[in-house]
C-alpha cells in the first residue's frame, strides 16, 4: 500500500470538498490556491464555468506593494483587494473553497480579510 504525497493528499481533500461546494450565480465560489511563493484567489460561477474575479500576489496592483507573496501579510492584502473587486462587480456573498488546505495561516488570513472588507461567507 503506497502513501500519497502531500500534493496528492491535498487534491483528494479538495475533490471531497468540491463534491458539496458549488458556485452559483447568486453565490459564487471563492477558490484559493497557495504555492510556496504566491497566493491565488478566484471567484467562480460553476454553473457557467466562468471566473468572475481573479487576483493573485503576482497581479500588478499587489506585486509592487509586497516584499513577498507567500506570507500572511500578502494574504491579508489579497483578501482586501479581492473583496473590493467583488463588491465593485456587485458580488456580496460567496461560498468559500479552501482548496484542500487547512483553514489556518495564509488561507485563514485571506478569508478573514475578505470578510472584514465586505464579503459574506
C-alpha positions in Angstrom: 0.0 0.0 0.0 1.5 3.3 -1.0 1.2 6.6 0.8 0.0 9.7 -1.0 2.4 12.6 -1.4 1.3 15.9 0.3 0.1 17.3 -3.0 -1.9 14.2 -3.9 -3.5 14.1 -0.4 -4.4 17.8 -0.8 -6.1 17.0 -4.2 -8.1 14.2 -2.6 -9.3 16.5 0.1 -10.1 19.2 -2.5 -12.1 16.8 -4.6 -14.0 15.7 -1.5 -14.9 19.3 -0.7 -15.8 20.1 -4.3 -18.5 17.4 -4.3 -20.5 19.6 -2.0 -19.2 23.2 -2.7 -20.6 24.6 -5.9 -20.6 28.2 -7.0 -23.9 29.6 -8.4 -24.7 32.9 -10.0 -26.3 34.1 -6.7 -23.5 32.7 -4.5 -20.2 32.1 -6.5 -17.3 30.1 -5.1 -14.2 31.8 -3.7 -11.4 29.4 -4.6 -7.9 29.6 -3.0 -4.6 28.2 -4.2 -1.4 28.7 -2.5 2.1 27.9 -3.6 5.3 28.4 -1.6 5.9 31.9 -3.1 2.4 33.2 -4.0 -1.3 33.0 -3.3 -4.1 33.0 -5.9 -7.8 33.6 -5.4 -10.7 33.4 -7.8 -14.5 33.9 -7.6 -16.1 31.4 -9.9 -19.6 30.8 -11.2 -19.5 27.0 -11.7 -22.9 26.9 -13.4 -21.4 28.8 -16.4 -17.8 27.8 -15.8 -16.9 31.4 -15.6 -14.3 33.3 -13.5 -15.9 36.5 -12.3 -12.9 37.9 -10.3 -9.4 36.6 -10.3 -6.4 38.0 -8.4 -3.0 36.8 -7.1 0.0 38.2 -5.4 1.6 38.4 -8.9 -1.1 40.9 -10.0 0.4 44.4 -10.9 -1.6 46.2 -8.2 -0.2 43.9 -5.5 3.2 43.0 -6.8 4.7 46.4 -6.0 3.1 46.6 -2.6 4.6 43.3 -1.3 8.0 42.2 -0.4 7.0 38.5 -0.5 3.9 37.0 -2.0 4.0 33.9 0.2 3.3 35.2 3.7 0.3 36.2 5.9 0.7 39.9 5.2 0.3 39.2 1.5 -2.7 37.0 2.1 -4.4 39.8 4.1 -3.8 42.4 1.3 -5.0 39.9 -1.3 -8.2 39.3 0.7 -8.9 43.1 0.9 -8.3 43.7 -2.8 -10.4 40.7 -3.7 -13.3 41.9 -1.6 -13.1 45.3 -3.2 -13.1 43.9 -6.7 -16.0 41.6 -5.9 -18.1 44.4 -4.4 -17.4 46.5 -7.5 -19.0 43.7 -9.5 -21.9 43.5 -7.1 -20.8 40.2 -5.6 -21.6 40.2 -1.8 -22.0 36.6 -0.8 -19.7 33.7 -1.8 -19.1 30.1 -0.7 -15.5 29.5 0.5 -13.4 26.8 -1.1 -10.2 26.4 0.8 -8.7 24.2 -1.9 -7.9 21.2 0.3 -5.7 23.3 2.6 -6.1 23.5 6.3 -8.0 26.6 7.4 -5.1 28.4 9.1 -2.2 30.6 8.2 -2.4 32.2 4.8 -5.8 30.7 3.9 -7.4 31.9 7.1 -5.7 35.4 6.8 -7.1 35.7 3.3 -10.6 34.6 4.3 -10.7 36.9 7.4 -9.5 39.9 5.4 -12.1 39.3 2.7 -14.8 39.1 5.4 -13.6 42.3 7.1 -13.9 44.2 3.9 -17.4 43.2 3.0 -17.7 39.7 1.6 -20.2 37.4 3.3 -19.4 33.7 3.8 
